[in-house]
Amino acid sequence: MNCKICPFCQQPSYSAATFGKWICPHCNEDLTLVKFSPIRNDKDSTLEKQKTRKTNDH
């Protein structure tokens, strides 16, 4: 999941996409050229920890 903070309304916008047109859902401004930040949810973190444990167990 990715997040951009709109420079026009200062609200966060979230998307799974990493390319293409990105419109702020709050103010409808074009955020396509705004740099996004990847975010992680707890599920992603838990899955990564499980994979690491399995790898380290061998």
C-alpha atoms as one frame of an Amber mdcrd trajectory, in Angstrom:
protein
   0.000   0.000   0.000   1.223   3.478  -0.818   0.405   6.886   0.586   0.701
  10.431  -0.730   0.038  13.549   1.294  -1.832  16.059  -0.831   0.074  19.369
  -0.946  -3.213  21.192  -1.585  -5.422  19.926   1.273  -2.786  18.131   3.429
  -4.914  14.955   3.564  -3.512  11.443   2.999  -4.410   9.469  -0.090  -3.862
   5.684  -0.241  -3.471   3.313  -3.179  -1.985  -0.064  -4.014  -0.809   1.326
  -7.375   2.736   2.579  -7.885   2.173   4.288 -11.244  -0.522   6.040 -13.263
  -2.749   9.015 -12.602  -3.460   9.644  -8.912  -6.247  12.030  -7.905  -6.753
  13.210  -4.335 -10.047  11.767  -3.061 -10.521  14.794  -0.786  -9.995  17.797
  -3.077  -9.740  16.178  -6.553  -6.310  17.660  -7.289  -3.849  15.669  -9.421
  -1.203  13.997  -7.215   0.476  12.050 -10.010   3.798  13.894  -9.645   3.795
  13.834  -5.827   6.214  11.248  -4.414   4.524   8.366  -2.619   5.658   6.572
   0.506   5.152   2.834   0.883   3.273   1.940   4.049   3.006  -1.416   5.766
   0.099  -2.793   7.661   0.271  -5.233  10.567  -0.643  -8.153   8.291   2.383
  -7.483   6.038   4.655  -7.235   9.055   3.321 -10.480  10.546   3.792 -12.372
   7.278   7.363 -11.119   6.944   8.174 -12.190  10.519   6.762 -15.660   9.822
   8.882 -15.994   6.662  11.993 -14.870   8.553  11.375 -17.422  11.315  10.970
 -20.235   8.780  14.187 -19.211   6.997  16.141 -18.969  10.270  14.838 -22.350
  11.496  16.764 -24.181   8.763
